[in-house]
Amino acid sequence: MNFEAVKAIYLFEMARMRRTLLQSVVSPVLTTSLYFIVFGTAIGSRIEQIDGISYGAFITPGLIMLTLLTQCIANGSIGIYFPKFTGTIYEILSAPVAMTEILLGYVGAAASKGLIIGLIILGTASFFVDISIAHPVMMVVFLVLTAITFSLAGFIIGIWAKNFEQLNIMPMLVVPPLTFLGGSFYSIDMLPPFWQTVSHFNPVLYLVSGFRWSFYEIADVNPVISLAMIGLFLVICLSLVAWIFRTGYRLRN
């Protein structure tokens, strides 16, 4: 394992976060604050509690997950897309660096950025609502697994994308609707039976439900099933990445 190569890619990608603090850090914090002001005040005044939890505290895990998914996919995709766009990807591929080392550098940096933003959002939320974490270890497990999995998904999107429009399809047009409809701002028990069944086909439901359980021990889905779904998605992403590296799909051609 060429740790120097992994370190070089990782530090280069992390440096982008320092150069774009306004976009990388300030923007998500402001957006989350607006969510708390709008949803916590306007809707929270009408929905006092859900399963014994104040509405503002109830939506906190969903907001963190929304930010984490968006940031990890965006950072994972843009990290590998820009070398393709500028043509510097050929320098990386011709260097004595294994594909696994390239993957560790880019995905590790994307996951790290997502985790940093997620923790900042958690700290921001504590200024608006009272938060209790019943299972801090499981909270970290859900955060780390989700960050790695969706950074891998972003990496795949970055390789697949041929232009900036395709690059923004998932983080802008797919992830937010799935997150909004995945129980981020409500419990699916509040839905009619038909829509409860439909919601179980939304993968984000399992992420939000398991993450919320680590806070308040309440969940729409068994947390074991939530972990299993994250593990399944991680395996699928790793399999796709292995196929891309084996065939050189949109890397060498």
C-alpha positions as CSV (number, residue, x, y, z in Angstrom):
1,M,0.0,0.0,0.0
2,N,1.4,3.3,-1.1
3,F,0.3,5.5,1.8
4,E,2.1,8.5,0.5
5,A,0.0,8.4,-2.6
6,V,-3.2,8.1,-0.6
7,K,-2.0,10.9,1.7
8,A,-1.2,13.2,-1.3
9,I,-4.7,12.7,-2.9
10,Y,-6.5,13.0,0.5
11,L,-4.7,16.2,1.5
12,F,-5.2,17.8,-2.0
13,E,-8.9,17.1,-1.8
14,M,-9.2,18.4,1.8
15,A,-7.4,21.6,0.8
16,R,-10.4,22.3,-1.5
17,M,-12.6,22.5,1.6
18,R,-10.4,25.2,3.1
19,R,-10.4,27.2,-0.1
20,T,-14.2,27.1,-0.3
21,L,-15.3,27.5,3.3
22,L,-18.2,29.7,2.3
23,Q,-19.7,27.1,0.0
24,S,-18.5,24.0,2.0
25,V,-19.3,25.1,5.6
26,V,-21.2,28.4,5.8
27,S,-23.9,27.5,3.2
28,P,-25.0,24.2,4.8
29,V,-25.1,25.8,8.3
30,L,-27.2,28.7,7.1
31,T,-29.5,26.3,5.2
32,T,-30.0,24.1,8.3
33,S,-30.6,27.1,10.5
34,L,-33.4,28.2,8.0
35,Y,-34.9,24.7,8.2
36,F,-35.0,25.0,12.0
37,I,-36.5,28.5,11.9
38,V,-39.1,27.6,9.3
39,F,-40.0,24.0,10.2
40,G,-39.3,24.3,13.9
41,T,-41.4,27.5,14.3
42,A,-44.1,27.3,11.6
43,I,-44.8,23.5,11.8
44,G,-43.4,22.9,15.3
45,S,-46.0,25.2,16.7
46,R,-48.7,22.9,15.3
47,I,-47.0,19.6,15.9
48,E,-45.9,19.8,19.6
49,Q,-44.5,16.2,19.9
50,I,-43.9,13.1,17.9
51,D,-43.5,9.9,20.0
52,G,-42.8,12.1,23.0
53,I,-40.1,14.1,21.3
54,S,-40.4,17.8,20.4
55,Y,-40.8,18.4,16.7
56,G,-37.6,20.4,16.4
57,A,-35.6,17.6,18.1
58,F,-37.3,15.0,16.0
59,I,-36.3,16.5,12.7
60,T,-32.6,17.0,13.7
61,P,-31.4,13.5,12.6
62,G,-33.2,13.9,9.3
63,L,-31.6,17.3,8.7
64,I,-28.2,15.9,9.5
65,M,-28.7,13.0,7.2
66,L,-30.0,15.3,4.4
67,T,-26.8,17.4,4.7
68,L,-24.5,14.4,5.0
69,L,-25.9,12.6,1.9
70,T,-25.8,15.8,-0.2
71,Q,-22.3,16.7,0.8
72,C,-20.8,13.2,0.5
73,I,-22.3,12.7,-3.0
74,A,-21.3,16.2,-4.2
75,N,-17.7,16.0,-2.8
76,G,-17.2,12.4,-4.0
77,S,-18.4,13.1,-7.5
78,I,-16.7,16.5,-8.0
79,G,-13.4,15.1,-6.7
80,I,-13.0,12.6,-9.5
81,Y,-14.9,14.5,-12.2
82,F,-12.5,17.5,-12.2
83,P,-9.4,15.4,-13.1
84,K,-11.5,13.9,-15.9
85,F,-12.7,17.4,-17.0
86,T,-9.2,18.9,-17.0
87,G,-7.4,15.8,-18.4
88,T,-5.2,15.3,-15.3
89,I,-6.8,11.9,-14.7
90,Y,-4.3,10.4,-17.1
91,E,-1.4,11.6,-14.9
92,I,-3.0,9.8,-11.9
93,L,-3.7,6.6,-13.9
94,S,-0.1,6.6,-15.3
95,A,1.5,7.1,-11.9
96,P,2.7,4.1,-9.8
97,V,-0.6,4.3,-7.8
98,A,-3.0,1.4,-7.4
99,M,-6.7,1.9,-8.1
100,T,-7.5,1.1,-4.4
101,E,-5.1,3.9,-3.3
102,I,-6.9,6.3,-5.7
103,L,-10.2,5.2,-4.2
104,L,-9.0,5.6,-0.6
105,G,-7.7,9.1,-1.3
106,Y,-10.8,10.5,-3.0
107,V,-13.5,8.6,-1.1
108,G,-11.7,9.2,2.2
109,A,-11.6,12.9,1.6
110,A,-15.2,13.1,0.6
111,A,-16.3,11.1,3.6
112,S,-14.2,13.2,5.9
113,K,-15.7,16.4,4.5
114,G,-19.2,15.0,5.0
115,L,-18.5,14.0,8.6
116,I,-17.1,17.4,9.4
117,I,-20.2,19.1,8.0
118,G,-22.5,16.6,9.7
119,L,-20.9,17.3,13.1
120,I,-21.1,21.0,12.5
121,I,-24.8,20.7,11.7
122,L,-25.2,18.7,14.9
123,G,-23.6,21.5,16.9
124,T,-25.7,24.0,15.1
125,A,-28.9,22.1,16.0
126,S,-28.0,22.2,19.7
127,F,-28.5,26.0,19.6
128,F,-32.1,25.5,18.5
129,V,-33.3,22.4,20.3
130,D,-32.4,20.1,23.2
131,I,-30.7,17.0,21.8
132,S,-30.1,13.8,23.6
133,I,-28.0,10.9,22.1
134,A,-29.1,7.6,23.6
135,H,-26.5,5.5,21.7
136,P,-23.5,7.7,20.7
137,V,-21.5,4.7,19.4
138,M,-24.2,3.7,17.1
139,M,-24.7,7.3,16.0
140,V,-21.0,7.3,15.0
141,V,-21.4,4.0,13.2
142,F,-24.4,5.2,11.2
143,L,-22.6,8.5,10.4
144,V,-19.4,6.8,9.2
145,L,-21.1,4.0,7.2
146,T,-23.4,6.5,5.5
147,A,-20.6,8.9,4.7
148,I,-18.4,6.2,3.2
149,T,-21.3,4.6,1.3
150,F,-22.5,7.8,-0.3
151,S,-19.0,9.1,-1.0
152,L,-18.6,5.9,-3.0
153,A,-21.9,6.6,-4.7
154,G,-20.6,10.1,-5.5
155,F,-17.3,8.7,-6.8
156,I,-19.3,6.5,-9.2
157,I,-21.4,9.4,-10.4
158,G,-18.3,11.5,-11.0
159,I,-16.9,8.8,-13.2
160,W,-20.2,8.3,-15.0
161,A,-21.0,12.0,-15.6
162,K,-20.0,13.4,-19.0
163,N,-20.9,17.0,-18.1
164,F,-21.8,19.2,-15.2
165,E,-25.5,18.7,-15.7
166,Q,-25.2,14.9,-15.2
167,L,-22.9,15.6,-12.3
168,N,-25.7,17.5,-10.5
169,I,-28.6,15.2,-11.2
170,M,-28.2,13.0,-8.1
171,P,-27.3,15.6,-5.4
172,M,-29.8,18.2,-6.7
173,L,-32.7,16.2,-8.2
174,V,-32.7,12.8,-6.6
175,V,-31.3,12.9,-3.0
176,P,-33.4,15.9,-1.7
177,P,-36.8,14.3,-2.7
178,L,-35.8,10.9,-1.4
179,T,-34.7,12.5,1.9
180,F,-37.9,14.6,2.2
181,L,-40.0,11.6,1.5
182,G,-37.9,9.3,3.7
183,G,-39.3,10.3,7.1
184,S,-36.9,13.2,7.7
185,F,-39.6,15.6,8.8
186,Y,-42.3,13.1,10.0
187,S,-42.9,9.6,11.1
188,I,-44.3,7.3,8.4
189,D,-46.8,6.1,11.0
190,M,-48.6,9.4,10.3
191,L,-49.1,8.3,6.7
192,P,-52.0,6.2,5.3
193,P,-51.2,2.5,5.1
194,F,-50.6,2.6,1.3
195,W,-48.0,5.3,1.5
196,Q,-46.4,3.6,4.5
197,T,-45.8,0.6,2.2
198,V,-44.5,2.8,-0.5
199,S,-42.1,4.5,1.9
200,H,-40.4,1.2,2.6
201,F,-39.1,1.2,-0.9
202,N,-37.2,4.5,-0.2
203,P,-33.7,3.6,0.9
204,V,-33.3,6.9,2.7
205,L,-36.0,5.8,5.1
206,Y,-33.7,3.2,6.6
207,L,-30.8,5.7,7.0
208,V,-32.9,8.3,8.7
209,S,-34.8,5.8,10.9
210,G,-31.6,4.1,12.1
211,F,-29.9,7.4,12.7
212,R,-32.9,8.7,14.6
213,W,-33.0,5.6,16.8
214,S,-29.4,6.3,17.9
215,F,-30.7,9.6,19.3
216,Y,-34.1,8.9,20.8
217,E,-34.6,5.1,20.6
218,I,-37.5,5.6,18.3
219,A,-37.6,4.3,14.7
220,D,-39.9,3.6,11.8
221,V,-37.8,0.6,10.9
222,N,-35.8,-1.9,13.1
223,P,-32.3,-0.5,13.5
224,V,-30.8,-3.9,12.6
225,I,-32.6,-3.8,9.3
226,S,-31.3,-0.2,8.8
227,L,-27.7,-1.3,9.3
228,A,-28.3,-4.2,6.9
229,M,-29.6,-1.9,4.2
230,I,-26.6,0.4,4.6
231,G,-24.3,-2.6,4.4
232,L,-26.1,-3.8,1.2
233,F,-25.8,-0.4,-0.5
234,L,-22.1,-0.3,0.5
235,V,-21.5,-3.7,-1.1
236,I,-23.3,-2.6,-4.3
237,C,-21.2,0.5,-4.5
238,L,-18.0,-1.4,-3.9
239,S,-19.0,-3.9,-6.6
240,L,-19.7,-1.1,-9.1
241,V,-16.3,0.5,-8.3
242,A,-14.5,-2.8,-8.8
243,W,-16.2,-3.2,-12.2
244,I,-15.2,0.3,-13.2
245,F,-11.6,-0.2,-12.3
246,R,-11.5,-3.6,-14.0
247,T,-13.0,-2.4,-17.3
248,G,-11.7,1.2,-17.2
249,Y,-15.3,2.5,-17.8
250,R,-15.0,6.2,-18.7
251,L,-11.6,6.4,-17.2
252,R,-9.3,5.2,-20.0
253,N,-11.6,6.2,-22.9
